[in-house]
Amino acid sequence: MKIAILTLAITMSITSLTAQNVLTPEKLWELGRVSPLGISKDGKSILYKVATPSVTENKSNSKTYSISLNGGVPTEITEIKELLNDKNVSPNGKYILSHKEVKIEKIHGKDFYPELDKSDVQVYNGLNYRHWDSWNEGKHNHVGFSEVNKDDSFFDIMKDEPYDSPQRPFGGDEDYVWSKDGKSIIYVSKKKSGTAYAISTNTDLYEYNLETKTTKNLTEGNLGYDTHPTISPNGELSWLQMKQDGFEADKNDIIVRFKEMDMNLTANWDGTVDSFTWSADGKKVYFLAPVDGTKQLFEVNFPGLTRIAITVRQITSGDFDVTDIFGISGDKIIVGRTDMNHAKEIFSYDFKKKAWLQLTKVNDEIYSKLALPTFEKRFVTTTDGKKMLVWVILPPNFDKTKKYPTLLYCQGGPQGALSQFYSFRWNFSLMASQGYVVVAPNRRGMPGHGVEWNEQISKDWGGQVMDDYLSAIDDVAKESYVDKTRLGAVGASYGGYSVFYLAGIHNKRFKSFISHCGVFNLESMYGTTEEVFFTNWDIGGAYWEKDNAAAQKSYNQFNPISMVNKWDTPILVIQGGKDYRVPIGQGQEAFQAAQLQGIKSRFILFPEENHWVLKPQNAIVWQREFFGWLKETL
């Protein structure tokens, strides 16, 4: 009897310990973040960096490693230049491509009046006066080339042009490439300024000829995005293309220029491409794309002059995301992979064996000590009779006989894929580890379910998509383990808009709301956001266009501010001070409306953060306030 009691006590102790050893905000910020640098020259290993955040120092520290493509123990390295092929070196080895920021335009008071050098003034004659989190100071990214080992020999191929390449705010060296013969440079640029820049997505590929020093537009006939120029092993120019100007989430296709003809390899495939790379023989293109709540690896053949039909084939499948393609070596493709419980690691996939091999295991030790959540895929019937994929994330040590508070997660974008991603802020594993069931619907507007599903949200922000949200939470709330009296809704950006909108129509479903950098007032959003092409397309146009039916419907029916008198539920409003995509006034207006109506509410401002929260200590505060609010109100 004593032995039985002792055994029971030990079992209860272990169970209690396991239940407590779950992912926390602090533990999340101990995880290493893997960034591959490329496959080594000999094709036998991959080089990568691991950045580890230091909350104490409020920054990240990184180290560089090499690991065999067959797996094994990583080796720390300090010099990488001799180990990697530099794609920016010209085919003849004489020059290297790079980019620099150069001052082109007069903006500051002292630019116009040199004698007033202590003035603090900025003068603008058009829009694009600020972008993402930075004010336009008249500086532009310019592509150029230098002689190898002579950094001071930089030759600006865009001299005096008031345009950017790489594109702002996130462009890098993927925006330019040498031609196969090394006689020209192909680069991406949106050669528009001011207001014209702010209302257009019309980037083009430009070719600069080193001999003639002339530039020509290679994609002038296409009015949408042309990006990611890549040269095939046989010398063909290929790139990603969207057709419609102003629609940043249009179908992204792979284009190959062959024999002076543009061949669209994915035109007849009902999906959108994230990124791509060529096979070594130039006969196939491998690409990543969202599909059914995940991101997977696909291939499409390049027929050239043959009569072989173009066929897209999905290569990988499973409840994970293939996030990046880092290179190909023999029969292996090297990629990044995540799932809702695991941050990105490097994997190889063997085409012949159809087998995965995890190469890096940066965070395996931490995860091995944690009780992790489980996630399930279910399909919910929407109000218009469609089948919608919904991810349901269950807490660690889940007990279906218990009742759990439950969160409806509202994705941003609004055309952002809700897949098996691993965020260091909107982290489903972390939310579930704090004892919440998380409901994450692939509602209207998300890629991975066909082009029509993706496009349906534009100009219908408060329409079918809101029914999709409610269909998802109502369906999952039927489960015995969901506490219907403790439902919350959370989200950022368009997800934050969703929260504000649901607050006016939820009919007592939810007990708590959290909106991060959410759109609250469509009129003031239109008047202050920087990429106006986005509001023109998704909202339908300007609020003063009284004959524009789509725009007026958005402003009159789908504007959260018009339903704020129906708010009756506690709400937490979070805002970045340097968020110029969804400017600070959106959060201020929402908080002020809640406060003046006597609704329990809180406003958290991150003065130096943008649309995201990037600094380690700020991120910890964000997590603590997020879960503190839920504990307080839910």
VEXDREN-2710 file (C-alpha; in Angstrom, 1 decimal):
% VEXDREN-2710
k/r/px/py/pz
1/MET/0.0/0.0/0.0
2/LYS/2.8/2.4/0.9
3/ILE/4.6/1.5/-2.4
4/ALA/1.4/2.3/-4.3
5/ILE/1.0/5.7/-2.5
6/LEU/4.7/6.5/-3.1
7/THR/4.3/5.6/-6.8
8/LEU/1.2/7.8/-7.1
9/ALA/3.0/10.7/-5.4
10/ILE/6.0/10.4/-7.8
11/THR/3.7/10.2/-10.8
12/MET/1.8/13.3/-9.7
13/SER/5.0/15.1/-9.1
14/ILE/6.3/14.3/-12.5
15/THR/3.0/15.3/-14.1
16/SER/3.0/18.6/-12.2
17/LEU/6.6/19.2/-13.3
18/THR/5.8/18.4/-16.9
19/ALA/2.8/20.6/-16.9
20/GLN/4.8/23.6/-15.6
21/ASN/7.7/23.1/-18.1
22/VAL/6.1/24.8/-21.1
23/LEU/7.1/27.6/-23.5
24/THR/7.2/31.1/-21.9
25/PRO/8.0/34.5/-23.3
26/GLU/11.4/34.4/-21.7
27/LYS/12.1/30.9/-23.1
28/LEU/10.9/32.0/-26.5
29/TRP/13.6/34.6/-26.6
30/GLU/16.3/32.1/-25.8
31/LEU/15.8/30.3/-29.1
32/GLY/18.4/30.7/-31.7
33/ARG/17.4/32.1/-35.1
34/VAL/18.9/30.3/-38.1
35/SER/19.9/32.2/-41.2
36/PRO/21.6/30.2/-44.0
37/LEU/24.4/31.9/-46.0
38/GLY/24.7/29.3/-48.8
39/ILE/26.1/26.0/-49.9
40/SER/29.9/25.8/-49.9
41/LYS/31.9/25.9/-53.1
42/ASP/32.6/22.2/-53.0
43/GLY/28.9/21.4/-52.6
44/LYS/29.4/19.4/-49.4
45/SER/28.2/21.7/-46.6
46/ILE/26.0/24.6/-45.9
47/LEU/27.1/27.7/-44.0
48/TYR/24.7/29.5/-41.7
49/LYS/24.4/32.0/-38.9
50/VAL/22.7/31.6/-35.6
51/ALA/21.5/34.8/-33.9
52/THR/20.7/34.5/-30.3
53/PRO/18.8/37.3/-28.6
54/SER/20.1/38.8/-25.4
55/VAL/17.4/40.3/-23.4
56/THR/19.9/41.9/-21.0
57/GLU/21.8/43.6/-23.8
58/ASN/18.6/44.2/-25.8
59/LYS/20.2/42.9/-29.0
60/SER/21.2/39.7/-30.8
61/ASN/24.6/38.1/-30.9
62/SER/25.4/35.8/-33.8
63/LYS/27.9/33.1/-34.7
64/THR/28.6/31.4/-38.1
65/TYR/28.7/27.6/-38.6
66/SER/29.3/25.0/-41.3
67/ILE/27.6/21.6/-41.4
68/SER/27.8/18.7/-43.8
69/LEU/24.9/18.1/-46.1
70/ASN/24.9/14.6/-44.8
71/GLY/24.3/15.9/-41.3
72/GLY/26.7/15.7/-38.3
73/VAL/28.3/18.1/-35.9
74/PRO/28.4/21.8/-36.9
75/THR/31.8/23.6/-37.0
76/GLU/32.0/27.2/-35.9
77/ILE/33.9/29.3/-38.5
78/THR/35.2/32.9/-38.6
79/GLU/36.0/33.4/-42.3
80/ILE/33.4/32.6/-44.9
81/LYS/34.6/34.5/-48.0
82/GLU/36.8/31.7/-49.3
83/LEU/34.2/29.0/-48.6
84/LEU/31.2/30.5/-50.5
85/ASN/30.6/31.3/-54.2
86/ASP/29.7/35.0/-54.4
87/LYS/26.8/35.4/-56.8
88/ASN/27.6/39.1/-57.1
89/VAL/31.0/38.5/-58.8
90/SER/30.9/39.0/-62.6
91/PRO/31.4/35.9/-64.7
92/ASN/34.9/37.1/-65.7
93/GLY/35.8/37.6/-62.1
94/LYS/36.7/41.2/-62.5
95/TYR/33.8/43.1/-60.9
96/ILE/31.5/42.7/-57.9
97/LEU/27.9/44.0/-57.7
98/SER/26.7/45.9/-54.7
99/HIS/24.5/48.8/-53.7
100/LYS/24.9/52.0/-51.8
101/GLU/22.6/54.7/-50.4
102/VAL/23.2/58.0/-52.1
103/LYS/21.8/61.5/-51.6
104/ILE/19.8/62.7/-54.6
105/GLU/17.1/65.0/-53.7
106/LYS/16.8/68.2/-51.6
107/ILE/14.6/67.6/-48.6
108/HIS/16.0/69.4/-45.6
109/GLY/15.9/73.1/-44.9
110/LYS/19.7/73.3/-45.1
111/ASP/19.6/71.6/-48.5
112/PHE/17.7/74.7/-49.8
113/TYR/19.3/77.3/-47.5
114/PRO/22.9/76.2/-46.6
115/GLU/23.4/79.2/-44.4
116/LEU/20.5/77.9/-42.1
117/ASP/22.4/74.7/-41.3
118/LYS/20.7/74.4/-37.9
119/SER/17.2/74.4/-39.3
120/ASP/15.1/71.4/-38.6
121/VAL/12.7/71.4/-41.6
122/GLN/11.6/68.9/-44.2
123/VAL/10.0/70.0/-47.5
124/TYR/8.0/67.6/-49.7
125/ASN/6.3/68.1/-53.1
126/GLY/4.7/64.7/-53.3
127/LEU/3.8/61.6/-51.4
128/ASN/6.2/58.9/-50.4
129/TYR/7.5/61.3/-47.9
130/ARG/7.8/58.5/-45.4
131/HIS/7.8/54.7/-45.9
132/TRP/7.4/51.8/-43.4
133/ASP/9.3/53.4/-40.5
134/SER/11.5/56.0/-42.1
135/TRP/11.1/59.5/-43.4
136/ASN/12.3/60.3/-46.9
137/GLU/15.6/62.3/-46.6
138/GLY/16.3/62.4/-50.3
139/LYS/18.5/59.3/-50.2
140/HIS/18.1/56.3/-52.6
141/ASN/19.6/52.8/-52.9
142/HIS/21.6/52.6/-56.1
143/VAL/23.2/49.5/-57.7
144/GLY/26.7/49.7/-58.9
145/PHE/29.8/47.6/-59.5
146/SER/33.4/47.8/-58.3
147/GLU/36.6/46.2/-59.3
148/VAL/37.3/43.2/-57.1
149/ASN/39.3/44.2/-54.0
150/LYS/38.9/47.9/-54.8
151/ASP/35.9/49.1/-52.8
152/ASP/36.6/52.8/-53.7
153/SER/36.0/52.1/-57.4
154/PHE/32.2/51.9/-57.1
155/PHE/30.5/52.9/-60.3
156/ASP/26.9/54.0/-59.9
157/ILE/24.8/52.6/-62.8
158/MET/21.8/54.7/-61.6
159/LYS/23.7/58.0/-61.3
160/ASP/21.5/61.0/-60.3
161/GLU/18.3/58.9/-60.6
162/PRO/15.7/59.6/-57.8
163/TYR/14.8/55.9/-57.6
164/ASP/15.6/52.8/-55.5
165/SER/17.3/49.5/-56.2
166/PRO/17.1/47.5/-54.1
167/GLN/13.5/48.4/-53.4
168/ARG/12.6/49.9/-50.1
169/PRO/12.0/48.9/-47.3
170/PHE/13.0/45.2/-47.5
171/GLY/14.9/44.7/-50.8
172/GLY/18.4/43.3/-50.9
173/ASP/20.8/41.7/-53.4
174/GLU/18.0/39.5/-54.7
175/ASP/17.0/42.7/-56.7
176/TYR/20.0/42.6/-59.0
177/VAL/22.0/40.0/-61.0
178/TRP/24.7/39.7/-63.6
179/SER/23.7/38.5/-67.1
180/LYS/25.1/35.1/-68.2
181/ASP/27.8/36.7/-70.3
182/GLY/28.6/39.4/-67.7
183/LYS/28.1/42.2/-70.2
184/SER/25.1/43.6/-68.4
185/ILE/23.4/44.0/-65.0
186/ILE/19.7/43.4/-64.5
187/TYR/18.0/45.1/-61.6
188/VAL/14.6/45.8/-60.1
189/SER/13.3/49.4/-59.7
190/LYS/10.1/51.3/-59.5
191/LYS/11.1/54.4/-61.5
192/LYS/8.4/56.6/-60.2
193/SER/8.6/59.5/-57.7
194/GLY/6.4/61.2/-55.1
195/THR/2.7/60.6/-55.4
196/ALA/3.1/58.4/-58.5
197/TYR/5.3/56.1/-56.5
198/ALA/2.8/55.8/-53.6
199/ILE/-0.1/54.7/-55.8
200/SER/1.7/52.1/-58.0
201/THR/3.3/48.7/-57.7
202/ASN/4.8/48.9/-61.2
203/THR/8.3/47.8/-60.6
204/ASP/10.3/46.7/-63.7
205/LEU/13.4/44.9/-64.6
206/TYR/16.1/47.2/-66.1
207/GLU/19.2/46.1/-68.0
208/TYR/22.3/48.2/-67.8
209/ASN/24.9/47.5/-70.6
210/LEU/28.5/47.9/-69.3
211/GLU/29.9/48.6/-72.8
212/THR/27.4/51.2/-74.0
213/LYS/26.5/52.5/-70.5
214/THR/22.8/52.6/-71.5
215/THR/19.8/51.2/-69.7
216/LYS/16.6/49.7/-71.1
217/ASN/13.4/48.6/-69.5
218/LEU/12.9/44.8/-70.1
219/THR/9.3/44.6/-68.7
220/GLU/7.7/47.8/-69.8
221/GLY/4.6/46.0/-71.0
222/ASN/3.7/44.7/-67.5
223/LEU/2.1/47.1/-65.1
224/GLY/2.4/45.1/-61.9
225/TYR/5.3/43.9/-59.9
226/ASP/8.4/42.4/-61.7
227/THR/10.9/41.1/-59.1
228/HIS/13.5/38.5/-58.3
229/PRO/15.6/38.5/-61.6
230/THR/17.4/35.2/-61.9
231/ILE/19.6/33.7/-64.7
232/SER/19.0/30.1/-65.5
233/PRO/21.9/27.7/-66.0
234/ASN/21.4/28.1/-69.8
235/GLY/21.4/31.9/-69.6
236/GLU/17.7/32.7/-69.7
237/LEU/16.4/35.6/-67.7
238/SER/13.6/34.5/-65.3
239/TRP/11.6/36.5/-62.7
240/LEU/8.4/36.7/-60.7
241/GLN/5.6/38.8/-62.1
242/MET/2.2/40.2/-61.0
243/LYS/0.0/41.6/-63.7
244/GLN/-2.2/44.2/-62.0
245/ASP/-0.9/47.6/-61.0
246/GLY/-1.8/48.5/-57.4
247/PHE/-2.5/44.9/-56.3
248/GLU/0.3/43.8/-54.0
249/ALA/-1.2/40.4/-53.4
250/ASP/-1.9/39.5/-57.0
251/LYS/-1.1/36.0/-58.4
252/ASN/2.7/35.8/-58.6
253/ASP/3.9/33.8/-61.6
254/ILE/7.3/32.5/-62.9
255/ILE/8.3/34.1/-66.2
256/VAL/11.1/32.9/-68.4
257/ARG/12.4/35.0/-71.4
258/PHE/13.2/32.5/-74.0
259/LYS/14.0/33.3/-77.7
260/GLU/12.6/36.8/-77.1
261/MET/9.4/35.3/-75.9
262/ASP/8.1/35.5/-72.3
263/MET/6.9/32.1/-71.2
264/ASN/4.7/32.0/-68.1
265/LEU/5.4/28.6/-66.4
266/THR/2.6/28.9/-63.8
267/ALA/-0.1/30.7/-65.7
268/ASN/-2.5/27.7/-65.6
269/TRP/-1.8/26.7/-62.0
270/ASP/-4.2/28.0/-59.4
271/GLY/-1.8/29.4/-56.9
272/THR/0.8/32.0/-56.2
273/VAL/4.6/31.7/-56.0
274/ASP/6.7/32.9/-53.1
275/SER/10.2/32.2/-54.4
276/PHE/12.0/29.9/-56.9
277/THR/15.3/28.4/-58.0
278/TRP/16.5/26.5/-61.1
279/SER/17.7/22.9/-61.3
280/ALA/21.4/22.5/-62.2
281/ASP/20.5/21.3/-65.8
282/GLY/18.1/24.2/-66.4
283/LYS/15.2/21.8/-67.1
284/LYS/13.1/22.5/-64.0
285/VAL/12.2/25.3/-61.7
286/TYR/11.6/24.5/-58.0
287/PHE/9.4/27.0/-56.1
288/LEU/7.7/27.5/-52.8
289/ALA/4.0/28.3/-52.5
290/PRO/1.2/28.3/-49.9
291/VAL/-1.2/25.4/-50.1
292/ASP/-3.9/24.1/-47.7
293/GLY/-2.7/26.0/-44.6
294/THR/1.0/25.1/-45.2
295/LYS/3.9/26.2/-47.5
296/GLN/5.3/23.5/-49.7
297/LEU/7.9/22.7/-52.4
298/PHE/6.8/22.5/-56.0
299/GLU/8.4/21.9/-59.3
300/VAL/7.5/23.0/-62.9
301/ASN/9.3/21.9/-66.0
302/PHE/10.8/24.3/-68.5
303/PRO/10.0/22.9/-72.0
304/GLY/12.2/25.3/-74.1
305/LEU/11.4/24.7/-77.8
306/THR/10.0/21.2/-77.2
307/ARG/6.3/20.3/-77.3
308/ILE/6.3/18.9/-73.8
309/ALA/3.4/20.3/-71.8
310/ILE/4.2/22.5/-68.8
311/THR/3.2/20.7/-65.6
312/VAL/3.3/21.9/-62.0
313/ARG/3.9/19.2/-59.4
314/GLN/3.8/19.4/-55.6
315/ILE/6.9/17.7/-54.2
316/THR/6.5/17.9/-50.4
317/SER/3.5/17.6/-48.1
318/GLY/2.9/17.6/-44.4
319/ASP/1.9/19.8/-41.5
320/PHE/4.9/22.1/-41.8
321/ASP/6.1/25.0/-43.8
322/VAL/9.0/25.0/-46.3
323/THR/10.1/28.6/-45.8
324/ASP/13.1/29.1/-48.0
325/ILE/15.2/27.5/-50.7
326/PHE/19.0/27.8/-50.0
327/GLY/20.5/25.8/-52.8
328/ILE/20.7/22.4/-54.6
329/SER/23.6/19.9/-54.4
330/GLY/23.2/16.7/-56.4
331/ASP/19.9/15.0/-55.5
332/LYS/19.4/17.2/-52.5
333/ILE/17.6/20.6/-52.1
334/ILE/18.5/22.6/-49.0
335/VAL/15.6/24.4/-47.4
336/GLY/14.3/26.0/-44.2
337/ARG/11.4/24.3/-42.4
338/THR/9.1/25.3/-39.5
339/ASP/6.0/24.2/-37.9
340/MET/3.8/25.8/-35.2
341/ASN/5.9/24.3/-32.4
342/HIS/9.4/24.8/-33.9
343/ALA/11.4/27.7/-35.1
344/LYS/13.2/27.5/-38.5
345/GLU/15.9/24.9/-38.9
346/ILE/17.8/23.8/-42.1
347/PHE/16.7/20.5/-43.7
348/SER/17.7/18.7/-46.9
349/TYR/15.2/16.9/-49.0
350/ASP/16.4/14.0/-51.2
351/PHE/14.5/14.0/-54.5
352/LYS/15.3/10.3/-55.3
353/LYS/14.7/8.9/-51.8
354/LYS/11.9/11.3/-51.1
355/ALA/13.4/11.7/-47.6
356/TRP/14.0/14.5/-45.2
357/LEU/17.1/15.1/-43.1
358/GLN/17.2/17.7/-40.4
359/LEU/20.7/19.3/-40.6
360/THR/20.7/21.9/-37.9
361/LYS/19.3/21.3/-34.5
362/VAL/19.9/24.6/-32.9
363/ASN/16.9/24.5/-30.6
364/ASP/16.3/20.8/-30.1
365/GLU/17.7/20.8/-26.6
366/ILE/15.3/23.5/-25.4
367/TYR/12.3/21.9/-27.1
368/SER/13.1/18.5/-25.7
369/LYS/12.6/19.9/-22.2
370/LEU/9.2/21.4/-23.0
371/ALA/5.7/20.0/-23.1
372/LEU/4.5/21.3/-26.4
373/PRO/1.0/21.9/-27.7
374/THR/-0.7/19.8/-30.4
375/PHE/-2.3/21.2/-33.5
376/GLU/-5.2/19.9/-35.5
377/LYS/-6.6/20.6/-38.9
378/ARG/-10.4/20.8/-39.3
379/PHE/-12.7/22.0/-42.0
380/VAL/-15.6/24.3/-41.2
381/THR/-18.6/25.1/-43.5
382/THR/-18.9/28.8/-44.2
383/THR/-22.1/30.7/-44.5
384/ASP/-21.8/30.6/-48.3
385/GLY/-21.3/26.8/-48.3
386/LYS/-17.5/26.6/-48.7
387/LYS/-15.1/24.4/-46.8
388/MET/-12.7/26.5/-44.8
389/LEU/-9.5/25.1/-43.3
390/VAL/-9.1/26.0/-39.6
391/TRP/-6.1/25.2/-37.4
392/VAL/-6.9/24.4/-33.8
393/ILE/-4.0/24.5/-31.4
394/LEU/-4.4/22.7/-28.1
395/PRO/-2.5/23.4/-24.9
396/PRO/0.3/21.0/-23.7
397/ASN/-1.0/18.1/-21.6
398/PHE/-4.4/18.7/-23.1
399/ASP/-7.3/17.1/-21.2
400/LYS/-10.5/17.0/-23.3
401/THR/-12.5/16.7/-20.1
402/LYS/-11.5/20.2/-19.0
403/LYS/-12.7/23.5/-20.3
404/TYR/-10.2/26.0/-21.7
405/PRO/-10.4/29.7/-22.5
406/THR/-10.2/30.1/-26.3
407/LEU/-8.8/32.7/-28.6
408/LEU/-9.9/33.5/-32.2
409/TYR/-6.7/34.5/-34.0
410/CYS/-7.2/37.0/-36.8
411/GLN/-4.5/37.0/-39.5
412/GLY/-3.1/40.2/-41.0
413/GLY/-2.2/40.9/-44.6
414/PRO/-5.1/40.8/-45.3
415/GLN/-3.7/38.3/-47.9
416/GLY/-1.1/36.8/-45.5
417/ALA/-0.9/33.0/-45.6
418/LEU/-2.0/31.4/-42.3
419/SER/0.3/28.4/-42.4
420/GLN/2.6/26.4/-40.2
421/PHE/4.7/29.5/-39.5
422/TYR/6.6/30.2/-36.3
423/SER/6.5/33.8/-35.2
424/PHE/8.4/35.3/-32.3
425/ARG/5.4/37.4/-31.4
426/TRP/2.2/35.9/-32.7
427/ASN/3.3/32.5/-31.6
428/PHE/0.6/29.9/-31.4
429/SER/2.7/27.5/-29.4
430/LEU/3.3/30.1/-26.8
431/MET/-0.4/31.1/-26.6
432/ALA/-1.4/27.4/-26.2
433/SER/1.3/26.9/-23.6
434/GLN/-0.3/29.6/-21.5
435/GLY/-3.5/27.4/-21.3
436/TYR/-5.5/28.7/-24.3
437/VAL/-7.0/26.9/-27.2
438/VAL/-6.2/28.9/-30.4
439/VAL/-8.6/28.9/-33.4
440/ALA/-6.8/30.1/-36.5
441/PRO/-9.1/30.1/-39.6
442/ASN/-7.9/30.3/-43.2
443/ARG/-10.6/32.8/-43.9
444/ARG/-11.3/34.6/-47.2
445/GLY/-8.3/36.4/-48.5
446/MET/-5.6/33.9/-47.8
447/PRO/-3.3/32.3/-50.4
448/GLY/-3.1/28.5/-50.7
449/HIS/-6.8/27.9/-51.5
450/GLY/-6.9/29.2/-55.1
451/VAL/-6.8/32.6/-56.6
452/GLU/-10.5/33.3/-56.3
453/TRP/-10.4/32.6/-52.5
454/ASN/-7.4/34.9/-52.2
455/GLU/-8.9/37.8/-54.1
456/GLN/-12.4/37.7/-52.5
457/ILE/-11.4/39.9/-49.5
458/SER/-10.5/42.9/-51.6
459/LYS/-13.2/45.6/-51.3
460/ASP/-15.1/43.3/-48.9
461/TRP/-13.1/43.8/-45.6
462/GLY/-16.2/43.6/-43.4
463/GLY/-18.2/41.2/-45.5
464/GLN/-17.9/37.4/-46.0
465/VAL/-14.6/37.3/-44.1
466/MET/-16.3/38.3/-40.9
467/ASP/-18.8/35.5/-41.3
468/ASP/-15.8/33.2/-41.9
469/TYR/-14.3/34.3/-38.5
470/LEU/-17.6/33.7/-36.7
471/SER/-18.2/30.4/-38.4
472/ALA/-14.8/29.2/-37.2
473/ILE/-15.2/30.2/-33.6
474/ASP/-18.8/29.0/-33.4
475/ASP/-17.9/25.6/-34.8
476/VAL/-15.0/25.0/-32.4
477/ALA/-16.9/26.4/-29.5
478/LYS/-19.3/23.4/-29.8
479/GLU/-16.4/21.3/-28.5
480/SER/-16.9/20.3/-24.8
481/TYR/-13.4/21.5/-24.0
482/VAL/-14.1/25.1/-25.0
483/ASP/-15.3/27.4/-22.3
484/LYS/-17.9/29.5/-24.2
485/THR/-18.0/32.1/-21.5
486/ARG/-14.2/32.8/-22.0
487/LEU/-13.7/33.6/-25.7
488/GLY/-11.3/36.3/-26.9
489/ALA/-10.3/37.7/-30.3
490/VAL/-6.8/38.9/-31.1
491/GLY/-4.9/40.1/-34.2
492/ALA/-2.6/42.6/-35.8
493/SER/-2.7/44.9/-38.9
494/TYR/-5.8/43.6/-40.9
495/GLY/-6.2/41.2/-38.0
496/GLY/-6.3/44.3/-35.7
497/TYR/-8.9/45.8/-38.0
498/SER/-10.8/42.5/-37.7
499/VAL/-10.8/42.8/-33.9
500/PHE/-12.1/46.4/-34.0
501/TYR/-14.8/45.3/-36.5
502/LEU/-15.8/42.2/-34.5
503/ALA/-16.1/44.4/-31.4
504/GLY/-19.1/46.0/-33.0
505/ILE/-20.9/42.9/-34.4
506/HIS/-19.9/40.0/-32.1
507/ASN/-23.2/39.8/-30.3
508/LYS/-21.7/39.0/-26.8
509/ARG/-19.6/36.1/-28.1
510/PHE/-16.3/37.5/-26.9
511/LYS/-15.2/38.5/-23.4
512/SER/-11.9/40.3/-24.4
513/PHE/-10.2/41.8/-27.5
514/ILE/-6.6/42.6/-28.4
515/SER/-5.7/44.7/-31.4
516/HIS/-2.1/45.4/-32.4
517/CYS/-1.5/48.1/-35.0
518/GLY/-5.0/47.7/-36.3
519/VAL/-6.9/49.8/-38.8
520/PHE/-9.7/51.6/-37.0
521/ASN/-10.8/54.5/-39.2
522/LEU/-10.7/53.9/-42.9
523/GLU/-10.9/57.6/-43.7
524/SER/-7.9/58.7/-41.6
525/MET/-6.1/55.5/-42.7
526/TYR/-6.5/56.6/-46.3
527/GLY/-5.2/60.0/-45.4
528/THR/-2.0/58.9/-43.5
529/THR/-0.8/55.5/-44.8
530/GLU/2.2/55.6/-47.1
531/GLU/1.5/52.8/-49.7
532/VAL/-1.7/54.3/-51.1
533/PHE/-1.9/51.7/-53.8
534/PHE/-2.9/49.3/-51.0
535/THR/-5.9/51.3/-49.8
536/ASN/-6.9/52.1/-53.4
537/TRP/-7.1/48.4/-54.2
538/ASP/-8.3/46.8/-51.1
539/ILE/-10.7/49.6/-49.8
540/GLY/-11.7/50.6/-53.3
541/GLY/-10.4/54.2/-53.5
542/ALA/-10.7/57.5/-51.8
543/TYR/-13.5/58.5/-49.4
544/TRP/-14.3/61.6/-51.4
545/GLU/-15.1/59.6/-54.5
546/LYS/-18.9/59.7/-54.0
547/ASP/-19.6/57.9/-57.3
548/ASN/-17.2/55.1/-56.4
549/ALA/-19.6/52.4/-55.2
550/ALA/-16.9/50.0/-53.9
551/ALA/-15.1/52.7/-51.9
552/GLN/-18.3/54.1/-50.5
553/LYS/-19.4/50.7/-49.4
554/SER/-16.1/50.2/-47.6
555/TYR/-16.3/53.6/-45.8
556/ASN/-20.0/53.4/-44.9
557/GLN/-20.4/49.7/-44.1
558/PHE/-17.0/48.3/-43.3
559/ASN/-15.5/51.1/-41.2
560/PRO/-15.0/50.0/-37.6
561/ILE/-15.3/53.6/-36.3
562/SER/-19.0/53.7/-37.5
563/MET/-19.9/50.8/-35.1
564/VAL/-17.9/52.0/-32.1
565/ASN/-21.2/52.9/-30.3
566/LYS/-21.9/49.1/-30.1
567/TRP/-18.6/48.3/-28.3
568/ASP/-19.3/46.7/-24.9
569/THR/-16.2/44.6/-24.3
570/PRO/-12.7/45.2/-22.7
571/ILE/-10.1/45.9/-25.4
572/LEU/-6.3/46.2/-25.4
573/VAL/-4.9/48.5/-28.1
574/ILE/-1.2/48.2/-29.0
575/GLN/0.6/50.6/-31.3
576/GLY/4.0/51.2/-32.8
577/GLY/5.1/54.9/-32.8
578/LYS/7.1/54.4/-36.0
579/ASP/4.4/52.5/-37.8
580/TYR/3.7/54.5/-41.0
581/ARG/1.8/51.6/-42.7
582/VAL/-1.0/51.8/-40.0
583/PRO/-0.1/55.1/-38.4
584/ILE/-0.3/55.9/-34.6
585/GLY/-3.6/57.8/-35.0
586/GLN/-5.5/54.5/-35.6
587/GLY/-4.6/53.1/-32.2
588/GLN/-5.1/56.5/-30.5
589/GLU/-8.6/56.9/-32.0
590/ALA/-9.7/53.4/-30.9
591/PHE/-8.4/53.8/-27.4
592/GLN/-10.0/57.2/-27.0
593/ALA/-13.3/55.9/-28.2
594/ALA/-13.2/53.0/-25.7
595/GLN/-12.2/55.2/-22.8
596/LEU/-14.8/57.9/-23.4
597/GLN/-17.5/55.3/-23.5
598/GLY/-16.4/53.9/-20.2
599/ILE/-15.1/50.6/-21.7
600/LYS/-12.3/48.9/-19.8
601/SER/-9.3/49.5/-22.1
602/ARG/-5.6/49.9/-22.2
603/PHE/-3.2/51.6/-24.7
604/ILE/0.4/50.3/-25.0
605/LEU/2.7/52.5/-27.1
606/PHE/6.1/51.3/-28.4
607/PRO/7.5/54.7/-29.5
608/GLU/10.5/53.4/-31.4
609/GLU/8.9/50.2/-32.9
610/ASN/7.3/50.0/-36.3
611/HIS/4.5/47.7/-37.5
612/TRP/6.4/45.0/-35.7
613/VAL/8.1/44.7/-32.3
614/LEU/11.8/43.8/-32.8
615/LYS/13.8/44.7/-29.8
616/PRO/14.1/41.9/-27.3
617/GLN/13.1/43.8/-24.1
618/ASN/10.2/45.4/-25.9
619/ALA/9.1/42.0/-27.2
620/ILE/9.1/40.6/-23.6
621/VAL/7.0/43.5/-22.5
622/TRP/4.6/42.9/-25.4
623/GLN/4.2/39.2/-24.4
624/ARG/3.7/40.0/-20.7
625/GLU/1.1/42.7/-21.4
626/PHE/-0.6/40.4/-23.9
627/PHE/-1.0/37.5/-21.5
628/GLY/-1.5/39.8/-18.6
629/TRP/-4.5/41.4/-20.3
630/LEU/-6.0/38.0/-21.1
631/LYS/-5.5/36.8/-17.5
632/GLU/-7.2/40.0/-16.3
633/THR/-10.1/40.0/-18.7
634/LEU/-10.7/36.4/-19.8
END
